[in-house]
């Protein structure tokens, strides 16, 4: 019954600060400021802190106990910490406090740990008689605290009621159990403290029926009340009594105390009596009485006793302090009461008196303690503990034994210590009572039992400890000892001295150049001694100069401001004094940023084409070791980025790996130390890495068989970073998988084509295929081989070694071997066994046999016709179709017993003879060899006679019969196998048979959807046996004029009176009639039966003629022929149709629509995907259920435009006028049709208002090269796919890509606003096509002529060309980002000439209106290709190069064109503008 293991209550004492306040007085006995409170419960794993708050004279020490086990020794720590609670930590804890007066034991404190175990029993079974009470006990479980319990039955919570109760012990009581109470019951127990919950194994309750159970039974107590005990002061006490009787609703439960009914505190249908706040007056017996008022049954009674437990309390206590002289006898009083009476136990100084085993200690009968012949060591604390079930109480006294005066056993002695150390002054004293020790310095009390000053501690031995000792602690100290018998004192001198020492020595320092360094040197010394500080650097005394850069502070600190490398060294601080000297040293380092590496050189690595070797000269490290170097690079003039972030400090060269072929690179290096990152080195010249074959194969290679002789291979280009140049095409190679033969290759000469159809392959053969890309440097690496089969074909050879034989009359066995593997042409899916009658070749029986790859194959065709000639053959098939069959073989099935003879009849019926006639059986099943005729007197087997006739005889006259006797006559055909089924009939000799009479009393029962049972009384048999029963019925339409149809016939059951009519139609009205047949003929029909209706059933068939047509891009129209009324099989109003549809090949579940109109013939399925194939099925349903699904039909929605853009669109400028775009196909689910191609929409950002388009035909190409674009122009590009319906969605967001820069176009609006005799002023504007960023102006080379100058505006630039009498060659150097070397593609000669010319007016529009101007000279420009300019011509401003170089003195008149300024970009020099209009 008591299934729950309870745990004790828990005491948790909060963690508080321990603070003591004392006045100067005699020693105080220790006492507790608090006692343990009410228990609490703690969770496993939590941290628990127990505190012991006590006071008393110093020194005060505490120890902890768990039960009788000591946890700690005596220490000053008043806390006990359990870091992580475990179950074993539960129990009773005590703290013990002691000082020089004695030890005191605290009342125990309970600690509990919440936990919950598992149910300990397995599932149980219990049986109770119907009408009796069922009591289900809670299965055992360990828990702390006691769990909350909820009962469940079959998953439903059980609520107590007048018939169901849950007891205080968590038992489930079911009163007057019925069959409905049977089932599985279980409990859910919840530990409310830690939140755990457990579910019990089930208890299976069975309710047994008992015959003759009386309707009324007398009351009986099922759960009697239990004797209970509660502690006084509890909130309530509850008694419980559960009774049963029949009838249960009239049962009354009452409670009485001392014969008086109790009316208050009743609840739970009177089963429970609760007494609030019980006291001792509530103690006594309580009677529970269960009665059925007005019945003859005697009431049932049960009694329980309620006891009140009272915690102990003291009736006699000792005085708090008892003073007794030596050799006296003392009685310590202690008396306690409680219910039940408490037990008393004495302790001295926290040790049980029983353990002391002192014969002078004697326990008194009343509870006190007598101590005889007192001695000084009897002084101490005596405690009396009283305990019972209600709790524990304690009282204590201090026993002071007197009459011994104090005496020194170790007096104080003079002591000398060093400042900062610990001083201990001894003072040991004896006496009784124990003398109190007080330490004084002058009139100040430093330590005693009641006084404690920081640093001064009274030891238990009586000595004084000072920690630490200060200089001011030097002096005289006095130890005072006193008790009731007297006092004494003794003194000692404490001397404290100090020496000079550096307490704040200088420390090694590292400072950054230019900051201030501080080296400290703090010293302590006797105040009467003076100090002198001397600083040295590298053992040389520092004499601070007149400047303030180096200063020695008064406290000895050395300050050095504006530090530099000359301040680096070892510094020593010497402290010199009469009290002693001290010296300390430290190192000062001055650090700075490292310098930039020098002579940075970059060169191609001859053995590794993708590696550049960098080398440099190690820079100055700034007096801080270089931590590492950083290498940055610029690829194709892109922004600088870190390539190597942690090059070792010992390195002066490094190999820069992982570069990309066919790209240009520039490098720079910087050093990093503790201060930071230094300046970058000068940048290297640009290096172009040579082109290499692609270093990665094409990716995502997919091969799929297209036909039985071709495979389609598709791939994507290698990653762009692995191209190593401009791709020019792909090589595809293939060979038979697993064979060592040579590869065959296909060359795809366009990098934009990423597919290839490999043809002229072998049927159903696995190929190994690889693809590699190539560029101008050669062929890259081939991809990993992918394998794929060509598609299967049909077998081209039949199975071999075919053997057939008949194993019985209906089965043929086949034996064969597979066709040669090379002729299967695919995966052998199995074999088909064929058999057909020789005279009916269209009636082929086919049996499919799974392939067996071990040994000879065999199979059977069963259910053939008996004794029939069959042609048999075998074929092999694969997925595409059947192979050729083997040559047909003729096989005869075996003979078997024949069927029944037909048309058995009797003629010439005389008293002693009759003639019986018959016909051949319809199922001969072999060669008829004769007939067997048997006859016997009806019911007498011993009279049976049998005669065998030949096969041509079909009548026989039986003679020798007895007159007026009924005979049973059997006729059966005979084959070589045996006698067939006999046809039997009864007939009386001498009495010709007559027509039988009609059956009567038709009764219909067991009506189901498809059958009914017909019971009847047979009619007159016509003096012979009934050979057949015929049942007819009116179906659906019932009436006298309605048609009767044959429903069922039963043969060879002459004595039956019940027929099961099968094959009826559900939910249809029927009326039946029947007749019986004998050898003479059929009887009249019986009377019609009552009209019945068969039950409903789900439809048998699905709608027919289902067709599907495309309705739109997102819908399909489904049409069908509805079910005829006769196939509803139920109420027509409930008939409807269900359509389900799904996408073939996807794992997603099918969707469905329901159509409630049974006459509906079409439905449009909406919300479909565009250009997607769907499979659809239909079924009919009624109120009973759904019928079979129809055959699946397929339909495809119309094409639409793609609903998504191509994926992974990327663009890369490959030249100044070309951009290569690549993309992936549109996701298949978003194509919405056959992708005919792609359109690229592109426009110059901020220039073109509308985009232009470029069409890529076909779905196989997924890249395009846009050509003819503007140079150094930012383009906005999008890609879309299109079908025959239209364009899809463009890719978003647009891809932004800029064509590469190029040599700029010519300057525009070249004019000569001022022409002089020896100079001309040229004005122009930047080119309309800069084709890049104009980098800067080219400096003049050679001696500058006097007065020459270049004037630069924002966009209008001009120069003066002086001294036209001298020929000047204008060099137009071009340089690119790759080499940054000069390419003098043009040199122009400027010549002097006299004459009149025409020059453009700078104020006219576009400079197109000429005006005449007299000029003393003219200019001619001539171009050559020579020279190399310096690399410092690059500038951030747009530049135009006009480089005059003095060549020679020309004749006075030479002709030529005008000078043309040429712009410069990163890509190089631009083109000169055609010469300005001018005369010669």
ZISULUR-V87707 format. One record per backbone hydrogen bond with DSSP energy under -1.0 kcal/mol. CO is the residue of the C=O (numbers start at 1). NH is the residue of the N-H. E is the energy in kcal/mol with one decimal. If there is no record, write none. Layout:
BEGIN
co=CO nh=NH e=E
co=CO nh=NH e=E
END
This chain:
BEGIN
co=1 nh=3 e=-1.8
co=3 nh=141 e=-2.0
co=5 nh=143 e=-1.1
co=10 nh=40 e=-2.6
co=28 nh=57 e=-2.3
co=31 nh=55 e=-2.9
co=42 nh=114 e=-3.6
co=43 nh=46 e=-1.7
co=46 nh=85 e=-2.3
co=48 nh=82 e=-3.2
co=50 nh=80 e=-2.7
co=53 nh=33 e=-2.5
co=55 nh=31 e=-2.8
co=61 nh=98 e=-2.7
co=62 nh=75 e=-2.6
co=63 nh=96 e=-2.8
co=64 nh=71 e=-2.7
co=64 nh=72 e=-1.5
co=65 nh=94 e=-2.3
co=66 nh=69 e=-2.1
co=69 nh=66 e=-3.1
co=75 nh=62 e=-3.7
co=78 nh=52 e=-1.8
co=80 nh=50 e=-3.0
co=82 nh=48 e=-2.4
co=85 nh=45 e=-2.6
co=86 nh=89 e=-1.5
co=87 nh=90 e=-1.7
co=91 nh=111 e=-3.1
co=92 nh=67 e=-2.3
co=93 nh=109 e=-3.0
co=94 nh=65 e=-2.7
co=95 nh=106 e=-2.2
co=96 nh=63 e=-2.2
co=97 nh=104 e=-3.2
co=98 nh=61 e=-2.9
co=102 nh=99 e=-2.0
co=104 nh=97 e=-2.2
co=109 nh=93 e=-3.1
co=110 nh=11 e=-9.9
co=111 nh=91 e=-2.7
co=112 nh=42 e=-1.5
co=115 nh=144 e=-2.6
co=124 nh=204 e=-3.2
co=126 nh=206 e=-2.8
co=128 nh=208 e=-2.3
co=129 nh=132 e=-2.0
co=132 nh=177 e=-2.7
co=134 nh=174 e=-3.0
co=136 nh=172 e=-2.7
co=140 nh=120 e=-2.5
co=141 nh=5 e=-1.1
co=142 nh=117 e=-3.4
co=144 nh=115 e=-1.8
co=148 nh=190 e=-2.6
co=150 nh=188 e=-2.7
co=151 nh=158 e=-2.5
co=152 nh=186 e=-2.2
co=153 nh=156 e=-2.1
co=156 nh=153 e=-2.7
co=163 nh=175 e=-2.9
co=164 nh=161 e=-2.6
co=165 nh=173 e=-3.2
co=167 nh=170 e=-1.9
co=171 nh=167 e=-2.4
co=172 nh=136 e=-3.2
co=173 nh=165 e=-2.5
co=174 nh=134 e=-2.9
co=177 nh=131 e=-3.2
co=178 nh=181 e=-1.8
co=179 nh=182 e=-1.4
co=183 nh=205 e=-3.0
co=184 nh=154 e=-1.9
co=185 nh=203 e=-3.1
co=186 nh=152 e=-2.8
co=187 nh=200 e=-2.8
co=188 nh=150 e=-1.8
co=189 nh=198 e=-2.5
co=190 nh=148 e=-2.8
co=191 nh=195 e=-2.0
co=196 nh=191 e=-3.0
co=198 nh=189 e=-2.8
co=202 nh=124 e=-1.8
co=203 nh=185 e=-2.4
co=204 nh=126 e=-3.1
co=205 nh=183 e=-1.9
co=206 nh=128 e=-2.5
co=208 nh=130 e=-3.2
co=217 nh=246 e=-1.7
co=220 nh=244 e=-2.6
co=223 nh=242 e=-2.3
co=228 nh=307 e=-3.1
co=230 nh=309 e=-3.7
co=231 nh=234 e=-2.1
co=235 nh=277 e=-3.2
co=237 nh=275 e=-3.4
co=239 nh=273 e=-2.7
co=242 nh=222 e=-2.1
co=242 nh=223 e=-2.2
co=244 nh=220 e=-2.2
co=246 nh=217 e=-1.7
co=248 nh=251 e=-1.6
co=252 nh=291 e=-2.5
co=254 nh=289 e=-3.0
co=255 nh=262 e=-2.8
co=256 nh=287 e=-3.0
co=257 nh=260 e=-1.7
co=260 nh=257 e=-2.7
co=265 nh=274 e=-2.5
co=267 nh=272 e=-2.1
co=268 nh=271 e=-1.7
co=271 nh=241 e=-2.6
co=272 nh=267 e=-1.8
co=273 nh=239 e=-2.7
co=275 nh=237 e=-1.9
co=279 nh=282 e=-1.8
co=280 nh=283 e=-1.3
co=284 nh=306 e=-2.5
co=286 nh=304 e=-2.5
co=287 nh=256 e=-2.4
co=288 nh=302 e=-2.0
co=289 nh=254 e=-2.9
co=290 nh=300 e=-2.7
co=291 nh=252 e=-2.5
co=292 nh=295 e=-1.7
co=300 nh=290 e=-3.0
co=302 nh=288 e=-3.5
co=304 nh=286 e=-3.0
co=305 nh=228 e=-2.1
co=306 nh=284 e=-1.9
co=307 nh=230 e=-2.1
co=309 nh=232 e=-3.7
co=310 nh=339 e=-1.5
co=313 nh=337 e=-3.0
co=316 nh=335 e=-2.5
co=320 nh=398 e=-2.0
co=322 nh=400 e=-3.6
co=324 nh=402 e=-2.4
co=325 nh=328 e=-1.5
co=328 nh=374 e=-2.7
co=330 nh=371 e=-3.0
co=332 nh=369 e=-2.5
co=335 nh=315 e=-3.1
co=335 nh=316 e=-2.2
co=337 nh=313 e=-2.4
co=339 nh=310 e=-1.5
co=343 nh=387 e=-1.9
co=345 nh=385 e=-3.1
co=346 nh=353 e=-2.3
co=347 nh=383 e=-2.9
co=348 nh=351 e=-1.5
co=351 nh=348 e=-3.1
co=352 nh=356 e=-1.2
co=353 nh=357 e=-1.2
co=358 nh=361 e=-2.0
co=360 nh=372 e=-1.9
co=362 nh=370 e=-3.4
co=364 nh=367 e=-1.9
co=368 nh=364 e=-3.2
co=369 nh=332 e=-3.8
co=370 nh=362 e=-2.9
co=371 nh=330 e=-2.5
co=374 nh=327 e=-3.1
co=375 nh=378 e=-2.0
co=376 nh=379 e=-1.8
co=380 nh=399 e=-3.0
co=381 nh=349 e=-3.2
co=382 nh=397 e=-2.2
co=383 nh=347 e=-2.5
co=384 nh=395 e=-2.0
co=385 nh=345 e=-1.9
co=386 nh=393 e=-2.9
co=387 nh=343 e=-2.6
co=388 nh=391 e=-1.3
co=391 nh=388 e=-2.2
co=393 nh=386 e=-3.0
co=395 nh=384 e=-3.2
co=397 nh=382 e=-2.8
co=398 nh=322 e=-2.9
co=399 nh=380 e=-1.8
co=400 nh=324 e=-2.6
co=402 nh=326 e=-1.4
co=404 nh=432 e=-2.2
co=407 nh=430 e=-2.8
co=410 nh=428 e=-2.1
co=415 nh=495 e=-2.4
co=417 nh=497 e=-1.3
co=418 nh=421 e=-2.2
co=421 nh=469 e=-2.8
co=423 nh=466 e=-3.1
co=425 nh=464 e=-2.6
co=428 nh=409 e=-3.2
co=428 nh=410 e=-1.8
co=430 nh=407 e=-1.8
co=432 nh=404 e=-3.1
co=436 nh=482 e=-1.6
co=438 nh=480 e=-3.4
co=439 nh=446 e=-2.9
co=439 nh=447 e=-1.2
co=440 nh=478 e=-2.9
co=441 nh=444 e=-1.7
co=444 nh=441 e=-2.4
co=447 nh=439 e=-2.9
co=449 nh=58 e=-2.3
co=451 nh=448 e=-2.2
co=453 nh=456 e=-2.0
co=455 nh=467 e=-1.9
co=457 nh=465 e=-2.6
co=459 nh=462 e=-1.7
co=463 nh=459 e=-2.9
co=464 nh=425 e=-2.9
co=465 nh=457 e=-2.6
co=466 nh=423 e=-2.5
co=469 nh=420 e=-3.5
co=470 nh=473 e=-1.6
co=471 nh=474 e=-1.6
co=475 nh=494 e=-3.6
co=477 nh=492 e=-2.3
co=478 nh=440 e=-2.6
co=479 nh=490 e=-1.5
co=480 nh=438 e=-2.5
co=481 nh=488 e=-2.4
co=482 nh=436 e=-3.2
co=483 nh=486 e=-1.2
co=486 nh=483 e=-3.0
co=488 nh=481 e=-2.9
co=490 nh=479 e=-3.3
co=492 nh=477 e=-3.1
co=493 nh=415 e=-2.7
co=494 nh=475 e=-2.3
co=495 nh=417 e=-2.5
co=497 nh=419 e=-1.9
co=501 nh=524 e=-2.9
co=504 nh=522 e=-1.9
co=509 nh=589 e=-2.2
co=511 nh=591 e=-2.7
co=512 nh=515 e=-2.2
co=515 nh=563 e=-2.1
co=517 nh=560 e=-2.8
co=519 nh=558 e=-3.2
co=522 nh=503 e=-1.8
co=522 nh=504 e=-2.8
co=524 nh=501 e=-2.1
co=526 nh=529 e=-2.4
co=532 nh=576 e=-2.6
co=534 nh=574 e=-2.9
co=535 nh=542 e=-2.6
co=536 nh=572 e=-2.3
co=537 nh=540 e=-1.7
co=540 nh=537 e=-3.5
co=549 nh=561 e=-2.5
co=551 nh=559 e=-3.3
co=553 nh=556 e=-1.7
co=557 nh=553 e=-3.4
co=558 nh=519 e=-2.8
co=559 nh=551 e=-2.6
co=560 nh=517 e=-3.3
co=563 nh=514 e=-2.3
co=564 nh=567 e=-2.0
co=565 nh=568 e=-1.4
co=569 nh=588 e=-2.9
co=570 nh=538 e=-3.4
co=571 nh=586 e=-2.9
co=572 nh=536 e=-2.1
co=573 nh=584 e=-2.2
co=574 nh=534 e=-2.3
co=575 nh=582 e=-2.0
co=576 nh=532 e=-1.5
co=577 nh=580 e=-1.2
co=579 nh=500 e=-1.0
co=582 nh=575 e=-3.4
co=584 nh=573 e=-3.3
co=586 nh=571 e=-3.1
co=587 nh=509 e=-2.9
co=588 nh=569 e=-1.8
co=589 nh=511 e=-2.7
co=591 nh=513 e=-3.2
co=598 nh=617 e=-2.7
co=601 nh=615 e=-1.8
co=603 nh=613 e=-2.9
co=608 nh=611 e=-1.8
co=610 nh=659 e=-1.5
co=611 nh=605 e=-2.0
co=612 nh=656 e=-3.2
co=613 nh=603 e=-1.8
co=614 nh=654 e=-2.3
co=615 nh=601 e=-2.5
co=617 nh=598 e=-1.3
co=620 nh=595 e=-2.4
co=621 nh=624 e=-1.1
co=622 nh=592 e=-2.5
co=628 nh=672 e=-2.2
co=629 nh=647 e=-2.4
co=630 nh=670 e=-1.9
co=631 nh=643 e=-2.7
co=631 nh=644 e=-1.9
co=632 nh=668 e=-1.8
co=633 nh=641 e=-1.8
co=634 nh=666 e=-1.2
co=635 nh=638 e=-1.5
co=641 nh=633 e=-2.3
co=644 nh=631 e=-2.8
co=647 nh=629 e=-2.2
co=648 nh=651 e=-1.7
co=652 nh=616 e=-2.5
co=654 nh=614 e=-2.9
co=656 nh=612 e=-1.9
co=663 nh=689 e=-2.5
co=664 nh=636 e=-2.8
co=665 nh=687 e=-2.6
co=666 nh=634 e=-2.3
co=667 nh=684 e=-2.3
co=668 nh=632 e=-2.7
co=669 nh=681 e=-2.6
co=670 nh=630 e=-2.7
co=671 nh=678 e=-3.1
co=672 nh=627 e=-2.9
co=672 nh=628 e=-1.4
co=676 nh=673 e=-2.4
co=687 nh=665 e=-2.4
co=699 nh=716 e=-2.5
co=702 nh=714 e=-2.7
co=704 nh=712 e=-2.9
co=707 nh=791 e=-2.3
co=709 nh=761 e=-2.5
co=710 nh=706 e=-1.8
co=710 nh=707 e=-1.3
co=711 nh=758 e=-2.9
co=712 nh=704 e=-2.4
co=713 nh=756 e=-2.4
co=714 nh=702 e=-2.8
co=716 nh=699 e=-1.8
co=719 nh=722 e=-2.4
co=720 nh=723 e=-1.5
co=722 nh=695 e=-1.7
co=724 nh=692 e=-1.7
co=729 nh=774 e=-2.1
co=730 nh=748 e=-3.2
co=731 nh=772 e=-2.2
co=732 nh=746 e=-2.9
co=733 nh=770 e=-2.6
co=734 nh=744 e=-2.9
co=735 nh=768 e=-3.3
co=736 nh=739 e=-1.5
co=744 nh=734 e=-2.4
co=746 nh=732 e=-2.9
co=748 nh=730 e=-2.9
co=750 nh=753 e=-1.1
co=754 nh=715 e=-2.1
co=756 nh=713 e=-2.7
co=758 nh=711 e=-2.3
co=765 nh=790 e=-1.5
co=766 nh=737 e=-2.3
co=767 nh=788 e=-1.7
co=768 nh=735 e=-1.6
co=769 nh=786 e=-2.4
co=770 nh=733 e=-2.5
co=771 nh=783 e=-2.0
co=772 nh=731 e=-3.0
co=773 nh=780 e=-3.4
co=774 nh=728 e=-2.9
co=774 nh=729 e=-1.1
co=775 nh=778 e=-1.2
co=778 nh=775 e=-2.1
co=786 nh=769 e=-2.7
co=788 nh=767 e=-2.8
co=791 nh=764 e=-1.4
co=800 nh=817 e=-3.5
co=803 nh=815 e=-2.6
co=805 nh=813 e=-3.5
co=808 nh=894 e=-1.6
co=810 nh=864 e=-2.4
co=811 nh=807 e=-2.0
co=811 nh=808 e=-1.3
co=812 nh=861 e=-2.1
co=813 nh=805 e=-1.9
co=814 nh=859 e=-1.7
co=815 nh=803 e=-3.2
co=816 nh=857 e=-2.2
co=817 nh=800 e=-2.5
co=820 nh=823 e=-2.1
co=821 nh=824 e=-1.6
co=823 nh=796 e=-2.5
co=825 nh=793 e=-3.6
co=830 nh=877 e=-2.0
co=831 nh=849 e=-3.2
co=832 nh=875 e=-1.8
co=833 nh=847 e=-2.0
co=834 nh=873 e=-2.2
co=835 nh=845 e=-3.4
co=836 nh=871 e=-2.7
co=837 nh=840 e=-1.4
co=840 nh=843 e=-1.7
co=842 nh=844 e=-1.6
co=845 nh=835 e=-1.6
co=847 nh=833 e=-3.3
co=849 nh=831 e=-2.7
co=857 nh=816 e=-1.9
co=859 nh=814 e=-3.0
co=861 nh=812 e=-2.1
co=868 nh=893 e=-2.2
co=869 nh=838 e=-2.6
co=870 nh=891 e=-3.4
co=871 nh=836 e=-1.8
co=872 nh=889 e=-2.2
co=873 nh=834 e=-3.2
co=874 nh=886 e=-2.5
co=875 nh=832 e=-2.3
co=876 nh=883 e=-2.8
co=877 nh=829 e=-1.9
co=881 nh=878 e=-2.5
co=889 nh=872 e=-2.6
co=891 nh=870 e=-3.8
co=894 nh=867 e=-1.5
co=898 nh=981 e=-1.4
co=902 nh=919 e=-2.5
co=905 nh=917 e=-2.7
co=907 nh=915 e=-3.1
co=910 nh=990 e=-2.0
co=912 nh=961 e=-3.0
co=913 nh=910 e=-3.5
co=914 nh=958 e=-2.9
co=915 nh=907 e=-2.6
co=916 nh=956 e=-2.6
co=917 nh=905 e=-2.1
co=919 nh=902 e=-1.4
co=923 nh=899 e=-3.4
co=925 nh=896 e=-3.4
co=930 nh=974 e=-2.4
co=931 nh=949 e=-3.5
co=932 nh=972 e=-1.9
co=933 nh=947 e=-2.9
co=934 nh=970 e=-3.0
co=935 nh=945 e=-2.8
co=936 nh=968 e=-3.1
co=937 nh=940 e=-2.8
co=940 nh=943 e=-1.1
co=941 nh=944 e=-1.5
co=945 nh=935 e=-2.3
co=947 nh=933 e=-3.3
co=949 nh=931 e=-2.0
co=950 nh=953 e=-1.3
co=954 nh=918 e=-2.4
co=956 nh=916 e=-3.1
co=958 nh=914 e=-1.9
co=965 nh=989 e=-2.9
co=966 nh=938 e=-2.7
co=967 nh=987 e=-2.5
co=968 nh=936 e=-1.7
co=969 nh=985 e=-1.7
co=970 nh=934 e=-2.7
co=971 nh=983 e=-3.0
co=972 nh=932 e=-3.1
co=973 nh=980 e=-3.3
co=974 nh=929 e=-3.2
co=974 nh=930 e=-1.1
co=978 nh=975 e=-2.3
co=983 nh=971 e=-2.1
co=985 nh=969 e=-3.4
co=986 nh=1025 e=-1.0
co=987 nh=967 e=-3.6
co=988 nh=991 e=-1.2
co=1000 nh=1017 e=-3.0
co=1003 nh=1015 e=-3.2
co=1005 nh=1013 e=-2.9
co=1010 nh=1064 e=-2.4
co=1011 nh=1008 e=-2.6
co=1012 nh=1061 e=-3.0
co=1013 nh=1005 e=-2.3
co=1014 nh=1059 e=-2.8
co=1015 nh=1003 e=-3.0
co=1017 nh=1000 e=-2.4
co=1020 nh=997 e=-3.0
co=1022 nh=994 e=-2.4
co=1027 nh=1052 e=-1.8
co=1028 nh=1077 e=-2.6
co=1029 nh=1050 e=-2.2
co=1030 nh=1075 e=-2.2
co=1031 nh=1047 e=-2.9
co=1031 nh=1048 e=-1.8
co=1032 nh=1073 e=-2.2
co=1033 nh=1045 e=-2.6
co=1034 nh=1071 e=-1.2
co=1035 nh=1037 e=-2.3
co=1045 nh=1033 e=-2.7
co=1048 nh=1031 e=-3.1
co=1050 nh=1029 e=-2.8
co=1053 nh=1056 e=-1.1
co=1057 nh=1016 e=-2.1
co=1059 nh=1014 e=-3.5
co=1061 nh=1012 e=-1.3
co=1068 nh=1094 e=-2.3
co=1069 nh=1036 e=-3.1
co=1070 nh=1092 e=-2.7
co=1071 nh=1034 e=-2.5
co=1072 nh=1089 e=-3.0
co=1073 nh=1032 e=-2.9
co=1074 nh=1086 e=-2.4
co=1075 nh=1030 e=-2.7
co=1076 nh=1083 e=-2.8
co=1077 nh=1027 e=-2.6
co=1077 nh=1028 e=-1.6
co=1081 nh=1078 e=-2.5
co=1092 nh=1070 e=-2.8
co=1095 nh=1067 e=-1.5
co=1104 nh=1121 e=-2.9
co=1107 nh=1119 e=-2.7
co=1109 nh=1117 e=-3.2
co=1112 nh=1198 e=-1.9
co=1114 nh=1168 e=-3.0
co=1115 nh=1111 e=-1.9
co=1115 nh=1112 e=-1.9
co=1116 nh=1165 e=-3.0
co=1117 nh=1109 e=-2.7
co=1118 nh=1163 e=-2.3
co=1119 nh=1107 e=-2.5
co=1121 nh=1104 e=-1.3
co=1124 nh=1127 e=-2.1
co=1125 nh=1128 e=-1.6
co=1129 nh=1097 e=-2.9
co=1131 nh=1134 e=-1.6
co=1132 nh=1135 e=-1.6
co=1136 nh=1181 e=-2.2
co=1137 nh=1155 e=-3.6
co=1138 nh=1179 e=-1.5
co=1139 nh=1153 e=-2.7
co=1140 nh=1177 e=-2.2
co=1141 nh=1151 e=-2.5
co=1142 nh=1175 e=-2.7
co=1143 nh=1146 e=-1.7
co=1151 nh=1141 e=-2.4
co=1153 nh=1139 e=-3.0
co=1155 nh=1137 e=-3.0
co=1157 nh=1160 e=-1.2
co=1161 nh=1120 e=-2.3
co=1163 nh=1118 e=-3.2
co=1165 nh=1116 e=-1.6
co=1172 nh=1197 e=-1.9
co=1174 nh=1195 e=-2.3
co=1175 nh=1142 e=-1.9
co=1176 nh=1193 e=-2.4
co=1177 nh=1140 e=-2.2
co=1178 nh=1190 e=-2.6
co=1179 nh=1138 e=-2.7
co=1180 nh=1187 e=-3.5
co=1181 nh=1136 e=-2.2
co=1185 nh=1182 e=-2.4
co=1193 nh=1176 e=-2.8
co=1195 nh=1174 e=-3.2
co=1198 nh=1171 e=-2.0
co=1207 nh=1224 e=-3.6
co=1210 nh=1222 e=-2.4
co=1212 nh=1220 e=-3.1
co=1215 nh=1300 e=-1.8
co=1217 nh=1269 e=-2.3
co=1218 nh=1214 e=-1.5
co=1218 nh=1215 e=-1.4
co=1219 nh=1266 e=-2.8
co=1220 nh=1212 e=-1.9
co=1221 nh=1264 e=-2.3
co=1222 nh=1210 e=-2.5
co=1227 nh=1230 e=-2.4
co=1228 nh=1231 e=-1.2
co=1230 nh=1203 e=-2.1
co=1232 nh=1200 e=-3.4
co=1236 nh=1258 e=-3.5
co=1237 nh=1282 e=-2.0
co=1238 nh=1256 e=-3.6
co=1239 nh=1280 e=-2.4
co=1240 nh=1254 e=-1.7
co=1241 nh=1278 e=-2.6
co=1242 nh=1252 e=-3.4
co=1243 nh=1276 e=-2.9
co=1244 nh=1247 e=-2.2
co=1244 nh=1248 e=-2.4
co=1252 nh=1242 e=-2.6
co=1254 nh=1240 e=-3.0
co=1256 nh=1238 e=-2.8
co=1262 nh=1223 e=-2.1
co=1264 nh=1221 e=-3.1
co=1266 nh=1219 e=-1.9
co=1273 nh=1299 e=-2.1
co=1274 nh=1245 e=-2.5
co=1275 nh=1297 e=-2.0
co=1276 nh=1243 e=-1.5
co=1277 nh=1295 e=-2.8
co=1278 nh=1241 e=-2.5
co=1279 nh=1291 e=-1.6
co=1280 nh=1239 e=-2.9
co=1281 nh=1288 e=-2.7
co=1282 nh=1236 e=-2.3
co=1282 nh=1237 e=-1.1
co=1286 nh=1283 e=-2.2
co=1295 nh=1277 e=-2.8
co=1297 nh=1275 e=-3.1
co=1300 nh=1272 e=-1.3
co=1304 nh=1471 e=-1.5
co=1308 nh=1325 e=-2.9
co=1311 nh=1323 e=-2.9
co=1314 nh=1321 e=-3.3
co=1319 nh=1316 e=-3.7
co=1320 nh=1361 e=-2.8
co=1322 nh=1359 e=-1.8
co=1323 nh=1311 e=-3.0
co=1324 nh=1357 e=-2.5
co=1325 nh=1308 e=-2.1
co=1329 nh=1305 e=-3.2
co=1331 nh=1302 e=-3.2
co=1345 nh=1348 e=-2.0
co=1349 nh=1360 e=-1.9
co=1351 nh=1358 e=-3.0
co=1355 nh=1326 e=-1.3
co=1357 nh=1324 e=-3.0
co=1358 nh=1351 e=-3.4
co=1359 nh=1322 e=-3.1
co=1361 nh=1320 e=-1.4
co=1363 nh=1366 e=-2.0
co=1367 nh=1447 e=-1.7
co=1368 nh=1390 e=-4.4
co=1370 nh=1388 e=-4.2
co=1374 nh=1383 e=-1.2
co=1376 nh=1380 e=-1.9
co=1383 nh=1374 e=-1.7
co=1383 nh=1385 e=-2.5
co=1386 nh=1372 e=-3.0
co=1388 nh=1370 e=-8.4
co=1390 nh=1368 e=-2.1
co=1397 nh=1413 e=-1.9
co=1399 nh=1411 e=-1.2
co=1401 nh=1404 e=-1.6
co=1405 nh=1408 e=-1.6
co=1411 nh=1399 e=-1.5
co=1413 nh=1397 e=-1.4
co=1427 nh=1384 e=-1.1
co=1439 nh=1464 e=-2.0
co=1441 nh=1462 e=-1.1
co=1443 nh=1371 e=-2.2
co=1445 nh=1369 e=-2.5
co=1448 nh=1367 e=-1.8
co=1462 nh=1441 e=-3.5
co=1463 nh=1470 e=-3.2
co=1468 nh=1465 e=-2.7
END
